[in-house]
Amino acid sequence: MASIPGGLSSGSSSSSGFQSPFGDTTFTKVFVGGLAWETHSETMRLYFEQFGEILEAVVITDKNTGRSKGYGFVTFRDPESAEKACIDPAPIIDGRRANCNLASLGRPRPVLSFGKKLL
């Protein structure tokens, strides 16, 4: 079999294939979900500034329509700031109850109620 140039390895040593310009963000990057469709990155930044210095705040948008997908990420300079930002897992941002947690933890797990998962 012939070797294919530019194959799957693509030169990245990261297991996810993505290198953050901020280095290791395991304890500094916060996922923010449930945002209002009209919430912009600057509005999100203004809310989270109370917890510490922010390197980046971005609301994820659809590349074709430019509309918000209803979630974003905030990257703090210090892990302590990210931890403070997640103390309230359901903050009110732009008049809507959002949800946030460290991005490295993945998607929030469903709450168990009476032994059954809520979907």
C-alpha positions as a Python dict, from the first residue, in 0.01 Angstrom:
ca = {
    (1, 'M'): (0, 0, 0),
    (2, 'A'): (124, 348, -80),
    (3, 'S'): (168, 616, 182),
    (4, 'I'): (-73, 906, 145),
    (5, 'P'): (84, 1250, 201),
    (6, 'G'): (-107, 1465, 448),
    (7, 'G'): (-290, 1163, 586),
    (8, 'L'): (-475, 1144, 914),
    (9, 'S'): (-179, 1238, 1133),
    (10, 'S'): (-156, 1592, 981),
    (11, 'G'): (143, 1672, 1203),
    (12, 'S'): (-52, 1743, 1523),
    (13, 'S'): (66, 1585, 1844),
    (14, 'S'): (-256, 1667, 2027),
    (15, 'S'): (-496, 1379, 2083),
    (16, 'S'): (-788, 1601, 1979),
    (17, 'G'): (-602, 1747, 1682),
    (18, 'F'): (-658, 2104, 1810),
    (19, 'Q'): (-393, 2325, 1965),
    (20, 'S'): (-517, 2624, 2167),
    (21, 'P'): (-324, 2949, 2121),
    (22, 'F'): (-347, 2976, 2502),
    (23, 'G'): (-170, 2648, 2580),
    (24, 'D'): (-336, 2396, 2812),
    (25, 'T'): (-690, 2520, 2884),
    (26, 'T'): (-805, 2213, 3079),
    (27, 'F'): (-875, 2420, 3391),
    (28, 'T'): (-927, 2765, 3239),
    (29, 'K'): (-1183, 2713, 2959),
    (30, 'V'): (-1551, 2730, 3051),
    (31, 'F'): (-1835, 2599, 2834),
    (32, 'V'): (-2144, 2823, 2840),
    (33, 'G'): (-2465, 2673, 2704),
    (34, 'G'): (-2826, 2780, 2682),
    (35, 'L'): (-2743, 3131, 2562),
    (36, 'A'): (-3012, 3349, 2409),
    (37, 'W'): (-2986, 3355, 2028),
    (38, 'E'): (-2916, 3728, 2039),
    (39, 'T'): (-2630, 3704, 2294),
    (40, 'H'): (-2300, 3820, 2147),
    (41, 'S'): (-1943, 3743, 2256),
    (42, 'E'): (-1903, 4089, 2412),
    (43, 'T'): (-2215, 4044, 2629),
    (44, 'M'): (-2083, 3710, 2751),
    (45, 'R'): (-1740, 3866, 2819),
    (46, 'L'): (-1901, 4145, 3023),
    (47, 'Y'): (-2083, 3892, 3242),
    (48, 'F'): (-1778, 3673, 3307),
    (49, 'E'): (-1527, 3958, 3368),
    (50, 'Q'): (-1646, 3968, 3729),
    (51, 'F'): (-1464, 3639, 3792),
    (52, 'G'): (-1121, 3733, 3657),
    (53, 'E'): (-911, 3818, 3354),
    (54, 'I'): (-1045, 3675, 3029),
    (55, 'L'): (-821, 3573, 2741),
    (56, 'E'): (-1109, 3495, 2505),
    (57, 'A'): (-1488, 3492, 2506),
    (58, 'V'): (-1664, 3362, 2198),
    (59, 'V'): (-2021, 3271, 2110),
    (60, 'I'): (-2022, 2991, 1853),
    (61, 'T'): (-2207, 3077, 1533),
    (62, 'D'): (-2322, 2882, 1230),
    (63, 'K'): (-2065, 2937, 955),
    (64, 'N'): (-2333, 2965, 684),
    (65, 'T'): (-2594, 3184, 852),
    (66, 'G'): (-2385, 3367, 1113),
    (67, 'R'): (-2654, 3294, 1373),
    (68, 'S'): (-2561, 3192, 1725),
    (69, 'K'): (-2576, 2821, 1803),
    (70, 'G'): (-2673, 2905, 2162),
    (71, 'Y'): (-2341, 2823, 2327),
    (72, 'G'): (-1991, 2958, 2365),
    (73, 'F'): (-1663, 2938, 2553),
    (74, 'V'): (-1480, 3168, 2792),
    (75, 'T'): (-1108, 3115, 2848),
    (76, 'F'): (-969, 3268, 3166),
    (77, 'R'): (-605, 3344, 3243),
    (78, 'D'): (-620, 3159, 3578),
    (79, 'P'): (-786, 2832, 3685),
    (80, 'E'): (-917, 3006, 4000),
    (81, 'S'): (-1119, 3248, 3786),
    (82, 'A'): (-1273, 2963, 3585),
    (83, 'E'): (-1358, 2784, 3909),
    (84, 'K'): (-1532, 3097, 4045),
    (85, 'A'): (-1725, 3134, 3719),
    (86, 'C'): (-1863, 2782, 3758),
    (87, 'I'): (-1977, 2818, 4120),
    (88, 'D'): (-2322, 2910, 3986),
    (89, 'P'): (-2383, 2642, 3722),
    (90, 'A'): (-2696, 2825, 3596),
    (91, 'P'): (-2620, 3198, 3565),
    (92, 'I'): (-2858, 3453, 3412),
    (93, 'I'): (-2685, 3599, 3105),
    (94, 'D'): (-2862, 3849, 2881),
    (95, 'G'): (-3191, 3779, 3063),
    (96, 'R'): (-3179, 3402, 3011),
    (97, 'R'): (-3075, 3115, 3237),
    (98, 'A'): (-2763, 2961, 3089),
    (99, 'N'): (-2546, 2674, 3209),
    (100, 'C'): (-2173, 2657, 3253),
    (101, 'N'): (-1900, 2414, 3353),
    (102, 'L'): (-1535, 2350, 3276),
    (103, 'A'): (-1520, 2261, 2906),
    (104, 'S'): (-1282, 1971, 2979),
    (105, 'L'): (-1555, 1800, 3182),
    (106, 'G'): (-1768, 1760, 2872),
    (107, 'R'): (-2140, 1795, 2844),
    (108, 'P'): (-2331, 1824, 3173),
    (109, 'R'): (-2481, 1490, 3272),
    (110, 'P'): (-2859, 1450, 3307),
    (111, 'V'): (-2990, 1476, 3662),
    (112, 'L'): (-3122, 1154, 3812),
    (113, 'S'): (-3471, 1185, 3950),
    (114, 'F'): (-3640, 894, 4128),
    (115, 'G'): (-3391, 654, 3972),
    (116, 'K'): (-3469, 756, 3613),
    (117, 'K'): (-3266, 969, 3376),
    (118, 'L'): (-3431, 1283, 3251),
    (119, 'L'): (-3390, 1324, 2877),
}
